[in-house]
Amino acid sequence: MIRNRHIDVICIFALVLATGAACLLAWAGSVGVIAPARPNTYLDLLFDDSRVHTVNIEVEDWDAFIASAPEEEYTQADVVIDGERITGVGLRAKGNNSVGHISRRGLSRYSLKIEFDHYDRNTTYHGLDKLSLDAAFQDNSYLKNYLTYDMMRFMGVPAPATAFTQVMVNGEPWGLFLAVEDAEDAFADRVWGADHGALYKPDYRSLENENADVALRYIGDDPSLYPGIFDEAQLDVDEAGKRRLIRALEGLASGENLERYVDVDATLRYFAVQVFVANLDSYLGSTGHNYLLYEDAGRISMLPWDYNLAFGTYALGRPELPDDVGTYVNLPIDEPAAPEVLAERPLFTNLMAHEEYRARYHDYLDQLVANYVESGRLSETIARMRELIAPYVAEDPTAFCTYEEFLVGVDTIEMFCLLRAESIRGQLEGAIPPTHEGQRAEPGALVDASAIALEDMGELSDLDETAETGERGM
């Protein structure tokens, strides 16, 4: 009996301790002493890509917002996502050259960013802190970004979640956009967990500058030499983190013991997709940007970002680049850029200098071609998304193309991918040379792509026609 009383006392004491500990943890989380686990239920809500969602943006003066959009400054707004209201978020236009092209033509269909925690750090959309709404700039298919991110995920590369959304402004239709999970805290927590490393979105200051840092070249130990990286940190980074990244770049430059400085497997998977989609507005192009850089424990890897000029279309309107579609359908897998560009891109070039890594990169290209394209997954995905979004494109009031041009654009991007897969298959099996010099010596070996045109996937002249004729989506 006495023993039972003691047990009762012990149980009551334990219950009091447990309750107190729970309250203490709750208090610590509420004041930021302990960061609570971030939910990612937004994946099952907004990023369910089996349907088109709705994002209604409520702004007091939309005309004023559009007039100031080129400044890319945040304004306060409310958004209603699939009927759920989130108040007091930050809204701004986004884009590099696209913002200038749109504003100069007097158009208003800007890509947008919604930063849920811009004014209140506790505000999220079910854990999501920032969202991009892609306007399909120079993308008549509406599928360039969606398709590339899908390929990346298929190949095991961490990539932003995506889903199509019907954007409304103060209750009125504005257009069909692609919602893209922005690469900040929510993305990092989801992909790598709470103990993740550092994440950057390197970008050039000016194309006239050398931008050696964005090219991931080691140029010294001083962090101030790398503004294109450290000024573009997506997460907080301390001095120790900067030193780790610089040491990784120094190790990369040496070309030796690369596994110590680079997550080689993840990076090779990324480059397999990157080369397949022939994106020259990227690390493997003259701009050198449009990628995410992840560093953890002194090792770096590259992740995908921004593909509206992929599938060879970056060449359109650029006199320094050939705009023949066959050039990009047959882009050499071992030299996917001009020699002078590759000479300044150590993350690709120094990996390819190792026969083992080049063979593994070829193996990933083979997997992508066999299991994504030749298996029928590519065509099934395109057919499913065309059926899903076609009614919205047909009624898109701000579209950069007509509905008929959209249908041609979808057919063209599918055919480009099928022909690209055919060329890569030939390059892997030795029927087509995988270098520029080899292809110049054997032009008859190349895949004939003359049945399609890059322009049908979208070009700047589409914006000119939109500006001259008004709304083209109706």
SVG drawing of the C-alpha trace seen along z (x, -y; Angstrom):
<svg xmlns="http://www.w3.org/2000/svg" viewBox="-13 -55 59 57">
<polyline fill="none" stroke="black" stroke-width="0.4" points="0.0,0.0 2.8,-2.4 4.7,-1.3 1.6,-2.2 1.4,-5.6 5.0,-6.2 4.4,-5.2 1.4,-7.6 3.6,-10.4 6.3,-9.6 3.8,-9.5 2.3,-12.8 5.8,-14.4 6.8,-13.0 3.6,-14.4 4.3,-17.8 7.9,-17.8 6.7,-16.7 4.0,-19.4 6.6,-22.0 9.1,-20.9 6.4,-21.1 5.5,-24.6 9.1,-25.6 9.7,-24.3 6.6,-26.0 7.7,-29.3 11.2,-28.9 9.8,-28.3 7.5,-31.3 10.3,-33.7 12.8,-32.2 15.1,-30.5 14.4,-27.2 13.2,-27.2 10.2,-24.9 10.2,-22.5 9.0,-24.2 5.9,-22.6 5.9,-21.9 2.2,-21.1 2.3,-23.7 3.6,-21.0 0.2,-19.1 -1.7,-22.3 -0.5,-24.9 2.0,-22.5 -0.4,-19.7 0.2,-19.9 -2.7,-17.8 -4.9,-20.9 -4.6,-24.6 -4.8,-26.7 -5.9,-30.3 -3.9,-33.1 -5.9,-36.3 -3.7,-39.3 -5.4,-42.1 -3.6,-45.5 -5.1,-48.9 -3.7,-50.5 -2.7,-48.0 -2.0,-50.6 0.5,-52.3 2.1,-48.9 2.6,-48.3 3.9,-51.8 6.6,-51.2 7.3,-47.5 10.6,-48.1 12.0,-49.3 11.4,-45.8 10.4,-47.2 8.0,-45.4 4.5,-46.7 2.1,-45.3 -0.7,-43.1 -3.1,-40.4 -3.2,-37.1 -6.0,-34.5 -4.6,-31.1 -7.3,-28.6 -9.7,-30.5 -7.3,-30.9 -6.4,-34.5 -2.9,-35.5 -2.7,-39.2 0.1,-41.6 2.6,-39.9 5.3,-41.5 4.7,-41.7 7.1,-42.8 8.0,-42.3 10.9,-39.9 13.3,-39.2 16.6,-40.5 16.3,-41.5 12.6,-40.5 11.5,-43.5 13.2,-45.9 11.9,-44.3 8.3,-44.3 8.4,-47.9 10.0,-49.3 7.1,-47.9 4.5,-49.3 3.3,-45.8 2.4,-44.8 2.7,-41.0 5.6,-40.8 6.7,-37.7 6.1,-38.3 7.5,-37.4 5.3,-37.0 7.3,-37.1 4.9,-36.0 7.2,-37.0 8.4,-40.3 6.5,-42.4 5.9,-39.8 8.5,-37.1 5.9,-34.8 3.7,-34.8 4.0,-31.8 1.8,-29.9 1.8,-26.6 5.5,-26.9 6.4,-28.5 8.2,-31.8 8.5,-33.0 6.8,-32.2 7.6,-33.1 5.0,-33.5 6.6,-32.9 4.9,-34.8 6.1,-32.5 8.3,-35.3 9.6,-34.1 7.9,-30.8 5.0,-30.1 4.7,-26.6 4.3,-27.7 6.3,-24.5 10.1,-25.4 10.4,-25.8 7.9,-23.2 9.4,-20.5 13.0,-21.2 12.3,-21.1 10.4,-17.9 13.5,-16.4 15.7,-17.6 13.5,-15.9 13.3,-12.8 17.1,-12.6 17.3,-13.1 18.4,-16.8 16.8,-19.0 14.5,-21.3 11.8,-23.9 8.2,-22.6 6.0,-23.9 2.3,-24.1 0.2,-26.2 -1.9,-28.9 -4.6,-31.2 -3.5,-34.6 -6.3,-37.1 -5.9,-40.8 -8.5,-42.2 -10.8,-39.4 -10.2,-39.9 -8.3,-37.4 -4.7,-38.4 -3.2,-35.3 -1.9,-31.8 1.4,-31.7 3.7,-28.9 4.0,-29.0 7.6,-28.2 8.8,-27.5 11.5,-30.1 14.8,-28.9 15.0,-30.2 14.4,-28.8 11.4,-26.6 13.1,-25.0 16.3,-24.4 14.5,-22.9 12.5,-20.7 15.4,-19.4 18.2,-19.1 16.5,-19.4 16.9,-22.0 20.7,-21.5 21.2,-22.4 24.2,-24.3 24.3,-27.6 22.4,-28.5 23.3,-31.2 21.8,-32.4 25.0,-33.8 24.5,-36.6 26.6,-39.0 26.9,-42.7 27.3,-43.6 27.9,-41.5 30.9,-43.9 32.5,-42.7 34.6,-39.5 32.3,-37.9 34.9,-35.4 33.2,-34.7 29.9,-33.8 31.9,-31.5 33.1,-29.8 36.7,-30.6 39.1,-31.0 40.4,-34.5 41.8,-34.9 40.9,-34.5 39.1,-37.8 35.3,-37.4 34.9,-40.9 36.3,-39.4 33.1,-37.3 30.2,-39.8 28.3,-37.9 28.0,-35.0 27.9,-36.4 25.7,-39.4 23.2,-36.9 23.0,-34.6 19.5,-33.1 20.1,-32.3 22.1,-34.0 25.8,-33.2 28.6,-33.9 32.3,-34.4 33.1,-30.8 30.6,-29.8 32.3,-32.3 35.7,-30.8 34.4,-27.2 33.0,-28.2 36.3,-29.9 38.3,-26.9 35.9,-24.8 36.6,-27.0 40.3,-26.8 40.1,-23.0 38.0,-23.0 40.6,-25.1 43.3,-22.6 41.3,-19.9 42.5,-17.3 40.6,-15.5 37.4,-16.9 35.1,-14.7 36.4,-16.7 35.2,-20.0 32.3,-19.0 29.2,-16.8 30.3,-15.2 27.3,-12.9 24.7,-15.6 26.5,-18.0 26.9,-15.4 23.1,-14.7 22.5,-18.4 24.7,-18.9 23.1,-15.9 19.8,-17.7 21.3,-21.1 23.1,-19.9 20.0,-18.1 17.9,-21.2 20.6,-23.3 20.3,-26.3 22.9,-28.9 21.5,-31.5 23.2,-29.7 26.5,-28.6 27.3,-27.0 26.7,-30.2 28.3,-33.6 26.1,-35.0 27.3,-32.3 24.3,-32.8 20.8,-31.3 21.8,-28.5 21.6,-27.8 24.8,-27.0 24.6,-24.9 27.5,-24.5 27.6,-22.1 30.6,-21.1 32.9,-22.6 31.4,-20.8 29.5,-22.5 26.8,-21.4 24.7,-23.1 20.9,-23.2 18.5,-24.4 16.9,-27.9 15.2,-29.7 14.7,-28.0 12.6,-30.4 15.5,-30.7 16.4,-27.0 16.0,-24.6 18.3,-26.7 16.1,-29.8 18.7,-32.0 20.3,-32.3 17.3,-34.1 18.0,-37.7 21.7,-37.4 24.0,-37.9 27.0,-36.3 25.2,-33.0 23.9,-30.7 20.1,-30.4 19.9,-27.2 17.8,-24.7 20.1,-21.9 23.0,-23.5 21.2,-23.0 19.5,-19.7 23.0,-18.4 24.8,-20.4 28.0,-18.4 27.6,-16.7 31.3,-16.9 31.6,-20.6 28.2,-22.1 29.5,-25.7 32.1,-27.6 35.7,-26.7 36.3,-30.2 33.3,-29.8 34.2,-26.3 37.8,-27.6 36.2,-29.8 33.8,-27.2 35.8,-25.0 32.9,-23.2 32.1,-21.6 35.5,-21.5 37.5,-20.2 34.9,-17.4 35.0,-16.4 38.8,-16.2 38.5,-13.0 37.5,-10.0 35.6,-8.4 33.4,-11.5 32.9,-12.0 31.8,-8.3 29.3,-8.8 28.0,-12.0 27.4,-10.0 25.6,-7.3 23.3,-9.9 22.6,-11.3 21.8,-7.7 19.4,-7.3 17.6,-10.6 17.3,-9.7 16.2,-6.1 13.9,-6.5 12.5,-10.0 12.3,-10.4 12.5,-7.0 10.2,-5.5 7.4,-7.8 7.3,-9.8 8.2,-13.0 5.4,-12.8 2.9,-11.7 3.9,-14.6 3.6,-17.2 0.2,-15.7 -1.1,-15.8 0.0,-19.4 -1.3,-20.6 -4.7,-19.3 -4.6,-20.8 -3.6,-24.3 -5.0,-24.7 -8.4,-26.2 -6.6,-28.8 -4.2,-29.7 -7.1,-30.1 -8.6,-32.8 -5.3,-34.3 -5.9,-38.1 -2.2,-39.1 -0.6,-36.3 2.5,-37.0 1.2,-34.6 -2.0,-33.5 -3.6,-30.2 -2.6,-28.8 1.0,-29.8 0.8,-28.1 -0.2,-24.8 2.6,-25.1 5.0,-25.9 4.0,-22.8 4.5,-20.6 7.9,-22.3 9.3,-21.8 8.2,-18.1 9.9,-17.6 13.0,-19.4 13.3,-17.0 12.7,-13.9 15.4,-15.0 17.7,-16.1 17.4,-12.6 18.1,-11.1 21.3,-13.1 22.5,-12.4 21.8,-8.7 24.0,-8.9 26.7,-10.8 26.8,-8.3 27.0,-5.3 29.7,-6.9 27.6,-7.6 27.7,-11.4 30.8,-13.2 30.4,-14.7 32.7,-17.7 32.5,-20.8 35.5,-19.8 34.2,-16.3 30.8,-17.6 32.3,-20.1 34.2,-17.2 31.1,-15.0 28.1,-17.2 26.3,-14.3 26.2,-12.4 24.0,-15.0 20.3,-14.7 18.2,-16.7 16.1,-19.2 14.9,-21.3 11.3,-20.4 11.1,-22.7 12.0,-26.3 13.4,-27.8 11.1,-30.8 8.0,-28.7 9.0,-28.3 8.9,-32.1 11.1,-35.1 11.2,-38.8 9.3,-39.7 6.2,-38.1 6.4,-41.0 6.5,-43.5 3.4,-42.0 1.7,-42.0 2.5,-45.7 1.3,-46.6 -1.9,-44.6 -2.9,-44.5 -4.1,-41.4 -3.1,-38.3 -4.4,-35.5 -8.1,-36.1"/>
</svg>
